[in-house]
Amino acid sequence: MRHPVALIDYRAGNLASVRKALGAVSADVVTPSAASELRDVSAIIVPGVGHFGATRVLDDAWRGAIRDHVGRGRPLLGICLGLQWLFEGSDEAPDLPGLGLLEGRCFLLGEHAGTERLKVPHVGWNALALRRPSRLLAGLPDGAQAYFTHSYAAPPTADCVASTEHGVAFASVVERGLVFGAQFHPEKSGDVGLQMLRTFVALARQEA
């Protein structure tokens, strides 16, 4: 039986590159045009780059369908802006709620660093400091390098399984049950990113 991974297109950037990376790990990918199409997928990925306001396109129908998917015990992965959307909200668009599956609000990196010399956006390679065991990061070593490009970040709450330093520590990977998020771009992070996506796809097949 076909159990594809749904890649959500809300016109926020990096869809093609994420689709290509998923193809490299042999994932069967669909891009649903309506929230109702999420009923039959094995996993959902919410990618994205840019302003938190772009998530406004994910209206009540999409939010409800994604929450129902999680409620059925199926995996969800947010990438970059998609990770931030998993939280309650972001200071980048204070009036716009996130999905609220994880507690906390995303913040501008420079405002918490205590130095005017911090370069924002944070762009380039940086280390993942593992904080606790993680299904998503299985097999990856502490200090693995990943590629980032972002100005806002999520706080390192109890759901943080890997953090990264850029003036201040932020959550670079989060995990609660089958809800996952990566602030870095796996599609630009070489073998580290592909291994994480391969693990996510394997989890989706287990839960299908």
Steps between C-alpha positions, in 0.01 A plus 500: 500500500630848411583717799652823367662785689309827459715806433293808584520785248403834654720705267782540751808411305699181505247246370694381195827443686326309781315287244831419330659399832203277580540336161862425590379296801238318289195671650168496314405870510171675428413869518136523608285778360237472774514422870262207454772317303707459817275221624684226311864605536753330727682818600490877454790738444451876538804672346549872452729801504438867559253691715275331758209683338517254210342238726174696489416297186471193724146581608264314733440220250871425463567542871216265588609238247860511623388472862276204408797334329709536817208376708494180294859433603668595172824700466526873434823685415545876484808638323641848572189724498301177528669426834412847629137448398478197731529737798243737647617795295786727404603853585541548123118508462360546852135494392529168317477176701711199421365147497558480875612137519810613691513758780696820459545791261769558241729800543742716301850368558667840536270619778609224738871488429615795711727634226449743213762319292297181450437437131134446418379317302693195613624351173737209450619180661473445874509213748209302645556446873301191596302550821318169542426180304304562183326273250543755223874544555580132552852423382613864476795602719510784746641802320372399155507797263183632334418799280290786639347818365260680735453805723240364742532187709316285752599482867679186626206364700452144626409399143845601373713196409783701341602861548730733313685814609484830315546764765250302706390137506190419295313181412644361178303174521182435700311181565185413693361158422467496121511879467844605373665821388836603354607865493780413259444410135545123455482543122817715519679307776661218306511154654379625839181641350438199279544262793245695704250496212564128444425435867181707482377311193577168673298609804211593271501154345503338844199702612299465175 
